[in-house]
């Protein structure tokens, strides 16, 4: 039975018909109230969803901004245009070299790890053929950044075998170095290696010329 048929049947009942006639105004008021409540509920629900959509868009924008942040590195030496380069976060030494116009004919990149990631504030120096450091020699660079010299062992990335190439570092000490950085994060400086159990001032003096961060 359809709603229309049910309504017609009810209205043929004398009692129902009489009740409707006596309370017509009240019934109209109830119907209007139901309609208003329904409309208000719909509007509130729609407004809430719009707020959620805006919130999601804002969160996405923050994430994208974080992922696409910039870093500044000072690249000098044998590049075409020594400069402070602005790079996208996650770039490599090779990207810095490209930003500086590429290498000169005198550049020696034998000991340069072009795949190394760069950090904000790094100093990257490309030596000439004449001044390129030999294995074990110390290469100083201005600023607080990294030199990216492969002749030195990077204590932030080296595995156990590579660490053991250092004087005074055996398997046990190598594992301690790895365990330390896993627990405390990257070494901020080469001096921090003295915090590793078993590496004192004497051992550090033997290591400092052959390690980097």
C-alpha positions as CSV (number, residue, x, y, z in Angstrom):
1,X,0.0,0.0,0.0
2,X,1.4,3.4,-1.0
3,X,1.6,6.4,1.4
4,X,-1.1,8.1,-0.7
5,X,-3.5,5.1,-0.3
6,X,-2.8,5.0,3.4
7,X,-3.5,8.7,3.7
8,X,-6.8,8.4,1.8
9,X,-7.9,5.5,3.9
10,X,-7.1,7.4,7.1
11,X,-9.0,10.5,5.9
12,X,-12.1,8.4,5.3
13,X,-12.1,7.5,9.0
14,X,-14.6,10.0,10.7
15,X,-12.5,10.2,13.9
16,X,-9.2,10.9,12.1
17,X,-10.9,13.4,9.9
18,X,-12.4,15.1,12.8
19,X,-9.1,15.2,14.7
20,X,-7.3,16.7,11.7
21,X,-10.0,19.4,11.4
22,X,-9.9,20.3,15.0
23,X,-6.0,20.5,15.2
24,X,-5.2,21.7,11.7
25,X,-3.1,24.7,12.9
26,X,-1.1,22.6,15.4
27,X,-0.4,20.0,12.7
28,X,0.8,22.6,10.3
29,X,3.2,24.0,13.0
30,X,4.6,20.5,13.7
31,X,5.3,20.0,10.0
32,X,7.0,23.4,9.7
33,X,9.2,22.6,12.7
34,X,10.2,19.2,11.3
35,X,11.2,20.9,8.0
36,X,13.2,23.6,9.8
37,X,15.1,21.1,12.0
38,X,15.9,19.0,8.9
39,X,17.3,22.0,7.0
40,X,19.4,23.1,10.0
41,X,20.9,19.7,10.5
42,X,21.8,19.5,6.8
43,X,23.5,22.9,6.9
44,X,25.5,22.1,10.0
45,X,26.7,18.8,8.5
46,X,27.7,20.5,5.3
47,X,29.6,23.2,7.2
48,X,31.5,20.6,9.2
49,X,32.6,18.7,6.1
50,X,33.8,21.9,4.6
51,X,35.9,22.6,7.7
52,X,37.4,19.1,7.5
53,X,38.3,19.6,3.8
54,X,40.0,22.9,4.6
55,X,41.9,21.3,7.5
56,X,43.1,18.5,5.2
57,X,44.2,21.0,2.5
58,X,46.2,23.0,5.1
59,X,47.9,19.9,6.5
60,X,48.8,18.8,2.9
61,X,50.3,22.3,2.2
62,X,52.4,22.1,5.4
63,X,53.7,18.7,4.5
64,X,54.5,19.8,0.9
65,X,56.3,22.9,2.2
66,X,58.4,20.8,4.5
67,X,59.3,18.3,1.8
68,X,60.3,21.1,-0.6
69,X,62.3,23.3,1.7
70,X,65.5,24.9,0.7
71,X,69.1,24.6,2.0
72,X,72.0,26.9,1.4
73,X,75.5,25.6,0.7
74,X,78.8,27.4,0.1
75,X,80.5,25.8,-2.9
76,X,84.0,27.0,-3.9
77,X,87.3,26.0,-5.4
78,X,87.5,24.7,-8.9
79,X,83.9,25.5,-10.1
80,X,83.0,28.0,-12.7
81,X,81.0,30.3,-10.3
82,X,81.9,29.9,-6.6
83,X,78.8,30.9,-4.7
84,X,76.3,30.3,-1.9
85,X,73.8,28.1,-3.7
86,X,70.2,27.6,-2.8
87,X,69.2,24.0,-3.3
88,X,66.1,21.9,-2.7
89,X,66.2,19.8,0.4
90,X,67.5,16.3,-0.4
91,X,70.0,17.5,-3.1
92,X,73.5,16.1,-3.6
93,X,76.9,17.5,-4.0
94,X,76.5,17.0,-7.8
95,X,73.5,19.4,-7.7
96,X,75.6,22.0,-6.0
97,X,78.4,21.7,-8.6
98,X,75.8,22.1,-11.4
99,X,74.3,25.2,-9.6
100,X,77.8,26.7,-9.6
101,X,78.2,26.3,-13.3
102,X,80.1,23.0,-13.3
103,X,83.7,22.1,-12.8
104,X,86.8,24.0,-14.2
105,X,89.4,22.2,-16.3
106,X,91.7,22.2,-13.2
107,X,89.3,20.4,-10.9
108,X,90.2,17.1,-9.3
109,X,87.2,15.2,-8.0
110,X,89.0,12.0,-7.3
111,X,88.3,12.4,-3.6
112,X,84.9,14.1,-3.9
113,X,81.8,12.1,-3.3
114,X,79.3,13.7,-5.7
115,X,76.5,11.5,-4.5
116,X,76.8,12.7,-0.9
117,X,73.7,14.5,0.4
118,X,74.1,18.1,1.4
119,X,72.9,19.8,4.6
120,X,72.1,23.4,5.2
121,X,75.2,25.4,5.9
122,X,77.7,22.9,4.3
123,X,81.0,24.1,2.8
124,X,81.9,22.2,-0.4
125,X,85.4,22.8,-1.7
126,X,86.5,21.4,-5.0
127,X,90.4,21.2,-5.1
128,X,92.6,21.7,-8.1
129,X,94.8,19.0,-9.4
130,X,97.8,20.6,-7.7
131,X,96.1,20.9,-4.2
132,X,94.0,17.7,-4.2
133,X,94.7,15.9,-0.9
134,X,96.5,12.6,-1.0
135,X,95.4,9.6,1.0
136,X,95.7,10.4,4.7
137,X,96.5,14.0,4.3
138,X,94.5,16.7,6.1
139,X,92.5,19.1,4.0
140,X,91.1,22.1,5.8
141,X,88.1,24.0,4.6
142,X,86.7,27.4,5.7
143,X,83.3,27.4,7.5
144,X,81.6,24.7,9.5
145,X,80.5,22.5,6.7
146,X,81.8,19.3,5.2
147,X,84.6,18.9,2.7
148,X,83.3,15.7,1.2
149,X,86.7,14.1,1.1
150,X,86.5,10.3,0.3
151,X,90.1,9.9,1.6
152,X,88.6,10.3,5.1
153,X,86.2,7.9,6.7
154,X,82.8,9.4,7.4
155,X,81.9,8.2,10.8
156,X,78.2,9.0,10.2
157,X,77.9,6.6,7.2
158,X,80.8,4.2,7.3
159,X,80.0,0.5,7.9
160,X,81.9,-1.8,10.3
161,X,84.5,-2.8,7.7
162,X,85.3,0.8,6.7
163,X,85.6,1.9,10.3
164,X,88.1,-0.9,10.9
165,X,90.4,0.7,8.3
166,X,91.1,3.4,11.0
167,X,94.1,3.0,13.3
168,X,93.1,1.7,16.6
169,X,89.6,0.7,15.6
170,X,88.8,-3.0,15.7
171,X,85.5,-4.9,15.2
172,X,84.3,-4.2,18.8
173,X,85.0,-0.5,18.6
174,X,83.5,-0.2,15.1
175,X,80.3,-1.7,16.4
176,X,80.3,0.7,19.4
177,X,80.6,3.6,16.9
178,X,77.6,2.3,14.9
179,X,75.6,1.7,18.0
180,X,76.3,5.2,19.3
181,X,75.1,6.9,16.2
182,X,72.0,4.7,16.0
183,X,71.1,5.7,19.5
184,X,72.1,9.4,19.4
185,X,71.8,10.3,15.7
186,X,74.5,11.7,13.5
187,X,77.8,12.9,14.9
188,X,77.7,16.7,14.9
189,X,81.5,16.9,14.9
190,X,84.5,14.5,14.8
191,X,85.3,15.4,18.4
192,X,82.0,13.7,19.4
193,X,83.5,10.3,18.7
194,X,85.2,10.6,22.1
195,X,81.8,10.0,23.6
196,X,82.0,6.4,22.3
197,X,83.1,4.0,25.0
198,X,86.7,3.0,24.5
199,X,87.8,6.1,22.5
200,X,89.7,8.5,24.7
201,X,91.9,11.5,23.9
202,X,94.9,9.3,22.8
203,X,92.8,7.3,20.3
204,X,91.1,10.4,19.1
205,X,94.5,12.1,18.3
206,X,95.3,9.1,16.1
207,X,91.9,9.3,14.4
208,X,91.1,13.0,13.9
209,X,93.1,13.4,10.7
210,X,91.4,10.5,9.0
211,X,87.7,11.0,9.9
212,X,85.0,13.3,8.9
213,X,81.3,13.9,9.5
